[in-house]
Amino acid sequence: MELTALSLRLHALSALRGLQQHPLVRAYVETLDYLDGANAECFADAYGALCAAHYAYQDASQALLDAVHYDVNTLTDTLAAPASALLSAATLDIEALNALLALDGTALKTATAGRYNAPALLTLPDFPASCPLPFRDGAALASYYRAQGYGFFAQSSAFAVQDDGTVAPIVHPDTIRLHDLPGYDRQKQQILKNTRAFLDGREANNILLYGDKGTGKSSTVKAVVNEYAERGLKIIEMSPRHITCFPKIFAETLRSPFRFIVFLDDLTFSREDDNFAALKAFIEGGLAGKPANLVIYATSNRRHLIRESFADREGDEVRVRDSLETVTSLSDRFGLEITFSVPDKDEYLYIVDQLAAESGLALPEDQLHLLAERFALRRNGRSPRTARQFISQQMAEKYEK
């Protein structure tokens, strides 16, 4: 494509209009604009910025593919039945982006030869041409969006709510899988069944996982998300102190094609505060409701989520009843409650055996069990976390010998 025509096509991006704000596209546009008129210094300045953008992104093709993937536009809003005119416009935009990627530094510098009397321009840095995007027309792009999803949440499978209330992707999410968590098969099957129903668009419950510390409640939630990440399941980790951000989170997820688990870890309240009341309303009973593509999975060491004192149970019968209803009013809103109790001796040693086999720790069973029990006594009890720490210690000692 002739460079002046390419410059006009980039200015006229329509279906993918948002890509004009991408730093790499913007650097190309500014460089092409300076091919006509202005002066050699202006071109050199724009060209240098373009080279810097190329070096920063390293792979220009991947950078633009990510930009297209994370974009929300008229095409993504009408994927069910996009208009033919819109598909044609998307085709023109893709052609322009692929023509941009086909350029290398030499082609741009050579194009200045007939415009400026500045041979030094040919000695400027260079960059190679890049591969085209994996779709060549609007119909192929629509198919890509249907298969891969789109928008902000396409960036990762895991996100976290920041202190300012914004949602940010987690660059290196926990990769734990269910096979890394031996034991608690009944509990895992309950969560998997509910999650599959959610992914299939059927009725699914919010889940409260409660029980003793170190039993793998949080790890199980993360592992379930990893099991179904390829089906578009995302997790948004939210601290209990950010519960008032729920309306903003709901608004951001409402238009997304993905399905979300909002993960509230270690959920406990010292009293019936604003966060307590807000979470009750958001789960059930609020006017706004919540998106159909979102469920809440929470973990807690407390069944009723709010700390009780003996003072809460003092007074006449009416007050006792009211106090107890307040304490249970939030946990009762979770449709599924799953208990993670401390394992007994046999369950604990089963977990130890499984982790030892996975780690390649070869010890006689009697010796392994004896050491594991001693370790649990020193660590104040049996739990999957204790078993994992025991195996880690044994492996460290093995490599030191």
N, C-alpha and C positions, 0 to 999 in steps of 0.2 A: 504494500500500500504506500503510495506517495506520501512524503512526510507532512506536507501541508494538509492533505486530506485526512491523515491520521490525527493531526492536531485538532481539526474541526470535529472529527468523530469522537475524540475524547472529551471535548467540551460539550458534546451533545449526548453524553451517556444519559439514558432515560430509565430503563428497567433496573439498571444497576447504578443509579445515580449516586448512591451513597459511597461508591468506590472513588469518587472524585476527591474525597477527603483523606484517602489513604496516602501516607507520606510518599510511597514509591510512585503511585500514579501522579500525584501532584508534582513530584520532581520531574517526571517525564513531560508533563504538560508545560511546565515552565521552561524546560530546555527547548522543546519544540517551538514554543512561542518566540523564543529569541533567535530562531533560525532566520526569521524575516524581520528586517529593521533592526532597531537598537544598535548595538556595537559589539565588538569582539569581547570586550571585558564583561558585558552582561551575559553573553553566551557562556563564557568560561566559568563565570560564577555559578550559573544554573547547572552547567554540565558537571562541575565539581561536586555540587550538592547531590546530583543524580548518582555519581560514582559512589559517594559516601553512603547513600541509601542502599545501593547494591551491595556494598561491602558489609553493611550492618545486617541486612536480611540474609546474605549469603546465597539463598535460593529464592530468586525473584518469583519463579513460577509457584512455589509453595506458598510464598507470602500472599500472592494474589488469590490463589485457591482458598486459602484460609479466610481472606477478606470476603470473598464471594460466599463461602460457607457460613460465615458468622453474620452475614447481612440479613436484614429484614426489609422486605420490599413489596411492591405490588404483586409480583409473581408469587412470593411465599404466602401472601394473604389470599390468593385465589387459586391455590394449587389444585383444588378439587375440579375446577373447570376454567382454566386460564383462557382469556380471549385470544383469538388468533393474532390480533394486532399487537398484543403484549408479547406473545411468543416471537413475533417478527422483530420487535424492538429489542428483545433479549438477544436474539441472534446477531443483530448489528452490534450490540455492546460487546458480545463475546468475540466477534471478529476484530473489533478495535483493540481489545485487550490482548488477543493473540498476536496481532500485528505489532503491538508494543513489545511483547515478550520476544518477538523474532529479531528485534533490533539489537545490535551490539554497538560498543563504543566507537569502533572504526567507522561504521555507517554514519553515525551522527557527526563525527569529526570531518569525514570526507564531504559531507553535505555543506559544510561551511566554506569549502574551498572557493566556490564561486560567489560567495556573499561578502566575505571579509578578506582584506589583504593582510592576513596574519598567519604566516606559515607555522608559527609556534603553536597554533591550535592543534596541529597534527601530532605534537609531542605530548599532549595531555594524557593522563592515565586512561586505561581501557577497562572494559568489562565485557564478558561474553554474552551471546544471545541465550535465552532460556527456553525450556520446553513449553509447548502450548498447554492450555488448560485441558482437562480430560473430557470436556464437552465442547461440541462445535456449533450447537444451535440452541434455541430457546427450549425446544421440546426435550433435548437431552439434559439441559440444566434443570428443568422441572422434574424429570425423573431422578436426577441426582438429589434434589431437595427432598423428594418423597422417601428415598432410600436412606439418606444420611441425616436428615433433619436440617435445621438451620437456626440462625440467630445466636444470641449471646451464649446460651447454654450448650451450644455445640462444641464449645472450647474444651470441655473436660467432662468427666463423669462425677466429679466431686467439687463442691463449692462451700464457701464459708461466709457467714455474715460478719462484716467488719463492725468496728465500734461506731462508725458513722452511719450504719444502717445499710450500706451498700453490700452487694454480693460480689465476691471475687472468686475466680477459679483457683483450686488448689493445684499447684504445679506438679507436685509429686504425691498423689494420694496413696493411702495405705493399700497395698495390693493383696492383702490377706484373702484367702479363699476358705470355703467351708471345710475342705479336706485338711486344712491346717488346724482345725478345731475339733479334736476328737471328743466324743461324749455328747450328752445333751441332744440325742437324736430326736426325741419327741418334740422338744422345744423348737429345734431347727425346722422340723417338718411343718409345724404350725405356722411359722413365719413364712416359709417358702410357699405354702398353700395360699396364704393371704396375699402374698406378693404377686404370685402368678394370676390370681383373680384380678388384682389391681391392674396388671399389665394387659390383661385380656379385656379390660373395660367392664368387668363385672363388679358387683358389690364387694367392697373390701373395707376392713376395719382399720381404725387407728389402733396402734399397739403400744401397750405399756409392758416393758420387760423389767421386772423388779426382782430383787433378791440380794444375796450376799456379794460382797466385793470380790473381784478377781475371778468371777465365774464365767466371764466371756460375753456379757450382755452387749457391750459396745462393739466388740470384735465381730459378733454374730451379725449385727446390723450392717456393718461395713462389708462383711463377706457376702451377704445376700445381695447387696448392691453390685458387687463385683461379678457375681454369678450372672446377673442380668443386664450388665452395662451394654452389651451388644444389642439388646432390645430397646435401648433408649432410656433405661432407668438411670436417674440422676439422684444424688444425695446433696442436700443443703444442710450443713451443720450449723446449728444456731445455739448460742449460749442462752440459758434461761433469762439472762439480763436483757436480751434483745427481743423478748417475746412481743413487745409493743411494735416491732417492725413487721409483724405478720401482714398487715394490710398492704404494705409496700411489696413484700415478697409475693403475695397473692397476685398483685397486679402484674408483676414481672413474669410470673409463670403462666398466667392465664392464656396468653397468645402463643405459648411455646408448644411445639409438637411433641415434646418429651413428657415423661412422667416422673414425678418427684417424690422423694421421701424427705420430709423435713425432720432432721434428726436432733432431738433435744437430749443431750447426754447429761447424766447425773442430775436429774430434775428433782429438786427439793426446795420447798419454801419454808421459811421460818414462821411465816404468818400469812394471813389472807391479804396480800398486798395487791397493787395494781396489776402486776404481772400475772398473779394467780387468777384474778377476775378476768383479765383479758384472754388468757389461754382457755378458760372455761367457755367464754363466748365464742372464740374462734373454732373450737372443736365442735361445739354443739350448742345451739340456742341463740347465737348471734343473728342479726338481721341479714348481714352480708353473705354469710355462708362461706364456703371455700371452693376453689376450683375442683372440678372432677378429676383433674390430672395430678392431684396432690393428696398424700396421706401423711400422718404424723406418727413417727416411731420414737418413743421416749424410753430412756433407761433411768432407773432409780434404785437406790438401796432401800427405799421405803415404799410400802404398799400403798399408803394413802397420800404420799407426796408432800405432806405438811407435817412439821414436827408437832407432836402432842406433848402436853405436860399434864400432871395430875390436876393442876388448877383448871384445865379445860373441862374436867369431869365433875367439878364441884358445883353446888347449887341445887336448885329444885329440878324436877323432872323435865320441865319445858326446856330449861337451859341445857341440860345434858343432851337432850335429843337434838337441839339446834346445833350444839357444838359438834356432835358426831356427824350430823348431816353436812356441816361445813367441811369437816376433815375429809369426808369421802366424796364430796361433790365433784371434784376434778377427776379423780381416778375412775369414778363410775362412768365418765364420759368416754373412756377408751373402750372400744367394743371388744377388744381382745387383751386379756391380761395373762402374761406368761411368766411363770416363776422359775428362777435360776437359783437353786439351793446349793449349799456346799456339798460336794460329793462325799459319799461314805468311803470307807477304806478301799473296797473293791473297785469302785468307780474311779477313785483317784489313781490307783495303781494301773488301771486300764489306760487312763490318759497318759500316764508316765510311759507305759509300754509302747503306745502308739507314737508318741513324740520321740522316744529313743530310736525306734525303727526308722522313722523319717530322717532323723539326724545321723544315722549310721553309728550310733553308740552301741558297741558290742560289749555288754557285761552280762555275766550269769544272772538269771532272773532273781535268784535269792539275794544276791549282792545288790542288784539294782533296786529291788523293793526295800531292802533294809536302809540303804542310803537315802532313798526317796522319803521314807517315813521319818528318818532322823531330820532331814532337811525341813519337812513340814512342821515338825515340833519346834524347830528353831524359828520358823517363819510364822508362828501363831496359827497353824491350821492348814488343812488340805484345801486346795482349789486348783483350777486349771492354770491360773497365773503362777501359783507356787510350783506346779509341775513343770511349766515352761522355764521358770527361773532355775530350777534344779537341773534340767537337761542342759541349759546354757552353761551353768557352772561346771558340769561334768565334761562338756565338750572343751571348755577353756582349759581345764586341767589336763585333758587328754593331749592337747596340742603343746602344752608346756613341757610334757615329759619327753 
